[in-house]
Amino acid sequence: MQDDLQKARNYAFLLLKFRPRSEKEIFARLEKKKFAPEIIKETVAFLKEKKFIDDAYFTQVWIESRLKKPLGFRRLRQELKIKGIISELIDSQIEETKKNYCEEEIVSKIVRERVGRLKRLEPQKLKRRLFAYLLRRGFSPQVITDAINQIKI
């Protein structure tokens, strides 16, 4: 039992060495390695107590790193939900981030860059492709539409 607990902790530390993880991610990875449920719970509790896993910190780091791609807030929200972060925490971190991140400017910049690459397409097809691309990146449909309408095609 004690040996399994140490193995689970070592594996969790190995995972955390590469990047911060959410509680759900650690739990799922330990389950995948076939550790006993009580070992997993004890390991996760230990990691939380020692502040090795902190969903608030993880959310902040995840948002900061993913905005460098750039991605929209809708996509970030979806990714964080998949990672097991509660909605209230996601919403509060995104609201905090919105103070320093202008989605409209980012979308306009992407539209200008992509228009240059796709100029040979007819205008309707170009707009459709731009819209679909930005929607997949998680930007708001209204912000995308506004940015596309500002560009002279």
JOTA-V857139 format. One record per residue. N is the residue number from 1. RES is the residue in one letter. SS is DSSP state (H for helix, E for strand, C for the rest). PSI is psi in degrees with one decimal (NA if undefined). D_CENTER is the distance of its C-alpha to the mean C-alpha in Angstrom with 2 decimals. Layout:
N:RES:SS:PSI:D_CENTER  N:RES:SS:PSI:D_CENTER
//
This chain:
1:M:C:-51.2:35.54  2:Q:H:-36.7:35.12  3:D:H:-42.6:34.54  4:D:H:-39.0:31.74  5:L:H:-43.6:30.13  6:Q:H:-39.1:30.29  7:K:H:-42.1:28.90  8:A:H:-43.9:25.89  9:R:H:-43.6:25.31  10:N:H:-41.7:25.78  11:Y:H:-41.5:23.28  12:A:H:-42.4:20.66  13:F:H:-36.8:21.52  14:L:H:-44.6:21.24  15:L:H:-42.1:17.64  16:L:H:-17.6:16.87  17:K:H:-31.1:18.78  18:F:H:-39.3:16.19  19:R:C:160.1:13.07  20:P:C:149.8:12.30  21:R:C:153.3:11.68  22:S:C:163.8:11.47  23:E:H:-43.3:14.90  24:K:H:-38.9:14.28  25:E:H:-46.6:13.16  26:I:H:-46.0:16.33  27:F:H:-48.2:18.38  28:A:H:-41.1:17.53  29:R:H:-36.6:18.22  30:L:H:-37.5:21.44  31:E:H:-41.5:22.47  32:K:H:-31.3:22.06  33:K:C:3.9:24.42  34:K:C:33.2:26.87  35:F:C:151.7:27.27  36:A:C:145.8:29.19  37:P:H:-40.0:27.41  38:E:H:-32.9:29.28  39:I:H:-43.1:28.33  40:I:H:-48.1:24.62  41:K:H:-42.8:24.99  42:E:H:-40.2:27.06  43:T:H:-47.1:24.70  44:V:H:-41.9:21.66  45:A:H:-42.8:24.02  46:F:H:-46.3:25.26  47:L:H:-38.5:21.87  48:K:H:-43.2:20.98  49:E:H:-39.7:24.49  50:K:C:5.5:24.33  51:K:C:27.0:20.91  52:F:C:-28.4:19.41  53:I:C:130.8:16.59  54:D:C:108.4:15.49  55:D:H:-32.0:12.62  56:A:H:-46.8:13.01  57:Y:H:-43.9:12.89  58:F:H:-45.2:9.94  59:T:H:-45.7:7.93  60:Q:H:-47.7:9.63  61:V:H:-41.1:9.17  62:W:H:-46.9:5.43  63:I:H:-47.4:5.70  64:E:H:-43.7:8.82  65:S:H:-38.5:8.08  66:R:H:-25.3:5.72  67:L:C:-16.4:8.41  68:K:C:-11.2:10.93  69:K:C:-49.0:10.42  70:P:C:151.5:10.84  71:L:C:157.6:8.56  72:G:C:166.6:9.57  73:F:H:-28.9:8.74  74:R:H:-42.9:9.47  75:R:H:-41.7:6.86  76:L:H:-44.6:4.10  77:R:H:-44.2:6.71  78:Q:H:-46.0:7.24  79:E:H:-42.4:4.44  80:L:H:-34.9:5.24  81:K:H:-40.5:8.70  82:I:H:-33.8:8.96  83:K:C:0.1:8.42  84:G:C:18.3:11.24  85:I:C:137.3:10.41  86:I:C:148.9:13.16  87:S:H:-39.6:13.04  88:E:H:-40.8:15.18  89:L:H:-42.3:13.02  90:I:H:-50.1:9.94  91:D:H:-43.1:12.61  92:S:H:-40.2:14.35  93:Q:H:-39.0:11.63  94:I:H:-41.8:10.75  95:E:H:-40.3:14.55  96:E:H:-40.9:15.12  97:T:H:-35.0:12.89  98:K:H:-23.6:14.66  99:K:C:-28.8:17.84  100:N:C:4.4:17.17  101:Y:C:117.1:15.17  102:C:C:103.1:17.21  103:E:H:-37.0:15.45  104:E:H:-43.5:19.01  105:E:H:-42.0:19.92  106:I:H:-46.2:16.97  107:V:H:-42.8:17.71  108:S:H:-42.1:21.40  109:K:H:-44.8:21.02  110:I:H:-42.6:19.21  111:V:H:-47.0:21.93  112:R:H:-42.6:24.67  113:E:H:-44.5:23.51  114:R:H:-32.9:23.17  115:V:H:-40.6:26.48  116:G:H:-38.3:28.26  117:R:H:-28.9:27.19  118:L:C:18.1:27.96  119:K:C:-30.4:31.18  120:R:C:-15.6:33.40  121:L:C:154.5:31.99  122:E:C:150.6:33.72  123:P:H:-44.1:32.15  124:Q:H:-42.5:31.08  125:K:H:-39.8:29.43  126:L:H:-47.1:27.68  127:K:H:-41.7:26.34  128:R:H:-44.6:25.22  129:R:H:-43.0:23.34  130:L:H:-46.6:21.69  131:F:H:-47.6:20.71  132:A:H:-43.0:19.32  133:Y:H:-49.1:17.36  134:L:H:-33.3:15.75  135:L:H:-41.3:15.18  136:R:H:-29.4:13.33  137:R:C:-4.5:11.03  138:G:C:15.9:10.34  139:F:C:154.9:13.05  140:S:C:136.5:15.66  141:P:H:-37.3:18.81  142:Q:H:-42.8:21.09  143:V:H:-40.8:19.59  144:I:H:-48.6:19.77  145:T:H:-45.1:23.32  146:D:H:-44.1:24.44  147:A:H:-41.7:23.32  148:I:H:-38.5:24.98  149:N:H:-23.3:28.10  150:Q:H:-22.6:28.51  151:I:C:134.7:28.86  152:K:C:115.1:32.39  153:I:C:NA:32.47
//
